[in-house]
Amino acid sequence: MGLGVLEDNQLEHVPGTAPLNELGRDVYNVSGVDLTILKHDPTGQIVLVPQPSDSPNDPYNWPRWKKERFTIAFAFSCGAVGAVGPLLSPAFVDLAAEFNITLSTFIQGVQGGVIVAIAFGSLICNALAVKYGKRPVYLITTVGLMVTCFWCAAAKSFSSLVAARVIQGFCMGPLEALIPASIADVWFVHERGYRSAIFNLGVLGGINLAAPITGGIIQASSYKVAFYAMGGAFGLALIMIFFWMPETAYVRTGVVNLDTGSNNVMTELTMTHKIDASHLEKEEKTASGQPTQPPTPPASDEKPHSFAKEMLPYSGYVNHVSFINTMARPFVMLASPAVLWATLLFTTCISWLVGISITLSQIFSAPPYNFSVTAVGLTNLSSFVASLLGTVMAGPLIDGVVRRMSLRNGGTFEPEFRLPIMVTYLLFTATGFFAWGQASYALDPWEVPVIVGLGFVNFGVQLGTTGIVSYVVDCHREKAGEAFAAMNFIKNLFAFGLTNYLNNWLATQGTRNVFFTIGGITIGVSLFTIPMYIYGKRARSWVYRHGIAGKD
């Protein structure tokens, strides 16, 4: 048993488990095999998981500056997507009066419509990305986001505004559901935690910064100006995606499969590199003083893609799988205990943030606060600062814990080593909800609910979602897109339900009862992490043996 993770006796190697450094050789029963033929990071201390090919066009072999540029592009784009969702939230009360409709009807139209559309956009766009690659999907939907922002600004009626928002929500899907899969396409296991944190910061930071900025814009001019500004932001995102986010779909051949197959390293090395007797006699040669040299892999004959070819909107990639089956696959992935656990945690923690965003105006526009639209928006600055601090800590904390636990585990990495971070999610988020509910009920000075309540909630959510995203990618790297499509679908349908009843629930039950209930639910679902950590490896084995992640 590796640090509390129960071993599996059904498979030679459980997908997801991988040697993160040379200490893992004993666990993998590769005594006598020269593991230096495996590719390492520049320090030579960490085995690269997954193993890259020899091709210069393999995204794992991209130079560091190109990878970081890719990260900057998706971070900004995700920030814009995060911002456009709750763009109108500081002015919900005022805009409902302006359109002469009830607050509940207005929120259901401009917010609920977006949320449902994201759910279906995640499914459909994931299927398109699996079949034709991610780049054309990112480009087309970003154009759609830019156009619909201008449409919202020009809308003459509430129905036109809602129609634009629904299409906008559909186009938001890829930058919420596909980015974790893109991270897995480009970054190695020991690097993903930080990049996942940046992805979460983009989405959550956009959500939290939208209100402070647009609140002032809406009060000074109108919501139309805010949409024009967002249209410009998506124009910039389109330029960044076009130049900095080449296609990452790549078919690798002749590489050692360390993390997604059922063979151990010895078998993989034998099949991939055709190890001969000289490698199997390493111990004897070493004992006799003869040096052992790793075989030199053949240099790739493949030439790097030209800049012009990388800039093509469509690379020509085609995955010959059934489009209908690919549409259904996200729901099949829910049979994976890891995906089911992640869906439960991801759905609740993100939906609660949506719930807070749609109630801010209702709480702080009323006495004793009587905040203006601008002041309501500024309350989210606390959330942004907390998310930023969470990002600074999440990446190094998660990746650092993984490396330390892998060393203590004999050099072997288990995806479950991502899960200890969920302790911080439980503590900070639950405390934040209780503080928010009590402070709002007791009409405490605004600093208590805003700084303590919102700050703790967002700090915890940032840490928790980073752990969730990293864990799912490590368990199902090759099907990460499908997993996140399912997670986003369910999360957004649940969040849509919140938009239908949360405001009325708040009005009838009061903030303390509502957010104490939410805090209690948060604690309850978080406790499922304990059995997931203990039985996670056996669950991964079960998923592989039943072909849940491998059926097309």
Residue pairs with C-beta under 8 A, 6 or more apart in sequence:
1 7
2 409
2 410
2 412
2 414
3 405
3 408
3 409
3 414
3 417
4 533
4 534
5 414
5 416
5 533
5 534
5 536
5 537
6 534
6 535
6 537
6 538
7 537
8 14
8 537
8 538
8 540
8 541
10 541
10 542
10 545
11 262
11 541
11 544
11 545
12 262
12 263
12 264
12 267
13 28
13 261
13 262
13 263
13 264
13 265
13 267
14 262
14 537
14 540
14 541
14 544
15 259
15 260
15 261
15 262
15 475
15 540
15 541
15 543
15 544
16 259
16 260
16 414
16 415
16 474
16 475
16 537
16 540
17 259
17 412
17 413
17 414
17 415
17 537
17 540
18 24
18 47
18 49
18 189
18 258
18 259
18 412
18 413
19 25
19 27
19 28
19 35
19 38
19 47
19 49
19 258
19 265
19 411
19 412
19 413
20 46
20 47
20 49
20 189
20 190
20 402
20 403
20 406
20 407
20 411
20 412
20 413
21 45
21 46
21 47
21 406
21 407
21 411
22 35
22 47
22 411
23 407
23 410
23 411
23 412
24 47
24 406
24 410
24 411
24 412
24 413
25 31
25 33
25 35
25 265
25 411
26 410
27 409
27 410
27 411
27 412
28 264
28 265
28 266
28 412
29 264
29 266
30 264
30 265
30 266
30 269
31 283
32 279
32 280
32 281
32 282
32 283
33 265
33 266
33 269
33 275
33 279
33 280
33 282
34 279
34 282
34 292
34 294
35 47
35 265
36 294
37 269
37 273
37 279
37 294
37 295
37 297
38 47
38 48
38 51
38 256
38 258
38 265
39 47
39 48
39 51
39 52
40 46
40 47
40 48
41 48
41 188
41 190
46 190
46 403
47 258
48 60
48 188
49 188
49 189
49 190
49 258
49 259
49 413
50 60
50 188
50 189
50 252
50 255
50 257
50 258
50 259
50 260
50 477
51 255
51 256
51 257
51 258
52 58
52 60
52 61
52 252
52 255
53 60
53 61
53 252
53 253
53 254
53 255
53 300
54 254
54 297
54 298
54 299
54 300
55 61
55 250
55 252
55 300
55 302
56 300
56 302
56 303
56 304
57 250
57 302
57 304
57 305
58 250
58 252
59 67
59 185
59 186
59 248
59 250
60 186
60 188
62 70
62 186
67 186
67 187
69 244
70 182
70 186
70 244
70 245
70 246
71 195
71 198
72 240
72 244
73 237
73 240
73 241
73 244
73 245
74 175
74 179
74 182
74 199
74 202
74 241
74 245
75 198
75 199
75 201
75 202
76 202
76 236
76 237
76 240
77 138
77 142
77 175
77 202
77 237
77 240
77 241
78 175
78 176
78 179
78 199
78 202
78 203
78 206
79 201
79 202
79 203
79 205
79 206
79 209
80 145
80 206
80 230
80 233
80 234
80 237
81 145
81 172
81 175
81 176
81 202
81 203
81 206
82 202
82 203
82 204
82 205
82 206
82 207
82 210
83 206
83 207
83 209
83 210
83 213
83 214
83 230
83 233
84 145
84 149
84 168
84 172
84 206
84 210
84 230
84 234
85 111
85 114
85 115
85 118
85 169
85 172
85 206
85 207
85 210
86 111
86 207
86 210
86 211
86 354
86 357
86 358
87 210
87 214
87 223
87 226
87 227
87 230
88 95
88 110
88 111
88 214
88 218
88 223
88 226
89 111
89 210
89 211
89 357
89 358
89 360
89 361
89 377
90 211
90 214
90 215
90 218
90 360
90 361
90 373
90 374
90 376
90 377
91 214
91 215
91 218
91 219
91 223
91 361
91 373
91 376
92 103
92 106
92 107
92 358
92 361
92 362
93 103
93 361
93 362
93 365
94 218
94 373
95 106
95 223
96 102
96 103
96 105
96 106
96 107
99 106
99 158
101 158
103 362
103 503
104 500
104 503
104 504
106 158
107 358
107 499
107 503
108 499
108 500
109 158
109 161
109 162
109 165
110 161
110 162
110 165
111 358
111 499
112 496
112 499
112 500
113 162
113 165
113 166
113 169
114 165
114 166
114 168
114 169
114 172
115 169
115 354
115 492
115 493
115 495
115 496
115 499
116 166
116 169
116 492
116 493
116 496
117 165
117 166
117 167
117 168
117 169
117 170
117 172
117 173
118 169
118 170
118 172
118 173
118 176
118 488
118 492
119 173
119 488
119 489
119 490
119 491
119 492
119 493
119 496
120 170
120 173
120 489
121 141
121 169
121 170
121 171
121 172
121 173
121 174
122 173
122 174
122 176
122 177
122 484
122 485
122 488
122 489
122 492
123 173
123 327
123 330
123 485
123 489
124 170
124 173
124 327
125 137
125 141
125 173
125 174
125 177
125 178
126 173
126 174
126 177
126 178
126 326
126 330
126 481
126 482
126 484
126 485
127 323
127 326
127 327
128 136
128 137
129 137
129 174
129 178
129 181
129 249
129 481
130 319
130 321
130 326
130 481
130 482
131 318
131 319
131 321
131 323
131 326
132 314
132 317
132 318
132 319
133 247
133 248
133 249
133 314
133 315
133 317
134 174
134 178
134 181
134 182
134 185
134 247
134 248
134 249
135 245
135 246
135 247
135 248
135 313
135 314
135 315
136 313
136 314
137 174
137 178
138 174
138 175
138 178
138 241
138 245
139 238
139 241
139 242
139 313
141 170
141 171
141 172
141 173
141 174
141 175
142 171
142 175
142 234
142 237
142 238
142 241
143 238
144 167
144 168
144 170
144 171
145 168
145 171
145 172
145 234
145 237
146 231
146 234
146 235
146 238
147 231
148 164
148 165
148 167
148 168
148 171
149 168
149 227
149 228
149 230
149 231
149 234
150 227
150 228
150 231
151 160
151 164
151 167
152 161
152 164
152 165
152 168
152 224
152 227
153 224
153 225
153 227
153 228
153 231
154 224
155 161
155 164
173 488
176 203
176 484
176 488
177 481
177 484
177 485
177 487
177 488
178 481
178 484
179 199
180 196
180 199
180 469
180 472
180 473
180 480
180 481
180 484
181 473
181 480
181 481
181 484
182 245
182 248
183 192
183 195
183 196
183 199
183 473
184 192
184 473
184 477
184 480
185 248
185 249
185 250
186 195
186 248
187 195
189 259
189 402
189 413
189 474
190 399
190 402
190 403
191 399
192 399
192 470
192 473
192 474
193 394
193 395
193 396
193 397
193 398
193 399
193 402
193 418
193 466
193 470
194 394
194 395
194 396
194 398
194 399
195 395
196 394
196 395
196 398
196 466
196 469
196 470
196 473
197 390
197 391
197 394
197 395
197 398
197 462
197 466
198 391
198 395
199 469
200 387
200 391
200 394
200 462
200 465
200 466
200 469
201 387
201 388
201 390
201 391
201 462
204 353
204 383
204 387
204 458
204 461
204 462
204 465
205 384
205 387
205 388
207 353
207 357
207 380
207 383
208 380
208 381
208 383
208 384
208 387
208 458
209 380
209 384
210 380
211 357
211 360
211 376
211 377
211 378
211 379
211 380
212 377
212 378
212 379
212 380
212 381
212 384
213 377
214 223
214 226
214 377
215 373
215 374
215 375
215 376
215 377
215 378
216 374
216 377
217 225
217 226
217 229
218 225
218 226
218 373
219 372
219 373
219 374
220 374
242 311
242 313
243 311
246 305
246 310
246 311
246 315
247 310
247 315
247 317
249 315
249 317
249 319
254 272
255 272
256 265
256 268
256 269
256 272
256 273
257 263
257 268
257 272
258 265
258 268
259 474
259 477
260 477
260 478
261 268
262 544
263 271
269 275
273 295
273 297
278 285
279 292
279 295
282 292
285 291
285 292
286 292
309 315
321 552
322 552
325 551
325 552
326 482
326 552
329 479
329 482
329 551
329 552
330 482
330 483
330 485
330 486
330 489
331 486
332 482
332 548
332 551
333 339
333 476
333 479
333 482
333 483
333 486
333 548
333 549
334 340
334 343
334 486
335 543
335 546
335 548
336 475
336 476
336 483
336 539
336 543
336 548
336 549
337 532
337 535
337 536
337 539
337 542
337 543
338 415
338 471
338 472
338 475
338 476
338 532
338 536
338 539
338 540
338 543
339 472
339 475
339 476
339 483
339 486
339 487
341 528
341 529
341 532
342 468
342 471
342 472
342 483
342 487
343 486
343 487
343 490
343 491
344 525
344 528
345 422
345 425
345 464
345 468
345 525
345 526
345 528
345 529
346 465
346 468
346 487
346 491
347 487
347 490
347 491
347 494
347 495
348 494
348 521
348 522
348 525
349 425
349 429
349 461
349 464
349 465
349 468
349 522
350 461
350 465
350 491
350 495
351 491
351 494
351 495
351 498
352 429
352 433
352 457
352 461
352 518
352 522
353 457
353 458
353 461
354 495
354 498
354 499
355 495
355 498
355 502
355 518
356 436
356 454
356 457
358 498
358 499
358 502
358 503
359 502
359 503
359 506
359 511
360 376
360 379
360 380
361 373
361 376
362 503
362 506
362 507
363 369
363 440
363 506
363 511
364 371
364 375
364 376
364 379
364 446
365 371
365 376
368 443
369 446
371 379
371 446
379 446
379 450
379 454
380 454
382 450
382 451
382 454
382 455
382 458
383 454
383 455
383 457
383 458
384 458
385 455
386 454
386 455
386 456
386 457
386 458
386 459
386 462
387 458
387 459
387 461
387 462
389 459
390 458
390 459
390 460
390 461
390 462
390 463
390 466
391 462
391 466
393 463
394 421
394 462
394 463
394 466
394 467
395 466
397 421
397 463
398 418
398 421
398 466
398 467
398 470
401 417
401 420
401 421
402 413
402 417
402 418
405 414
405 417
405 420
406 412
406 413
406 414
406 417
409 417
414 536
414 537
415 471
415 474
415 475
415 536
415 540
416 471
416 532
416 533
416 536
416 537
418 467
418 470
418 471
418 474
419 467
419 471
419 529
419 532
419 533
419 536
420 533
421 463
421 464
421 466
421 467
422 464
422 467
422 468
422 526
422 529
424 460
424 463
424 464
425 460
425 461
425 463
425 464
425 467
425 526
426 460
426 464
426 522
426 523
426 526
426 527
426 529
427 460
428 456
428 457
428 459
428 460
428 463
429 456
429 457
429 460
429 461
429 464
429 519
429 522
430 460
430 519
430 520
430 522
430 523
430 526
431 456
431 460
431 519
432 452
432 453
432 454
432 455
432 456
432 457
432 458
432 459
432 460
433 453
433 457
433 515
433 516
433 518
433 519
433 522
434 515
434 516
434 519
435 448
435 449
435 452
435 453
435 456
436 449
436 452
436 453
436 454
436 457
436 511
436 515
437 453
437 511
437 512
437 513
437 514
437 515
437 516
437 518
437 519
438 444
438 512
438 516
439 448
439 449
439 452
439 453
440 449
440 453
440 511
440 512
440 515
441 510
441 511
441 512
469 484
472 480
472 483
472 484
472 487
473 480
475 536
475 540
476 482
476 483
476 549
478 549
479 549
502 514
505 514
506 514
532 539
543 549
544 550
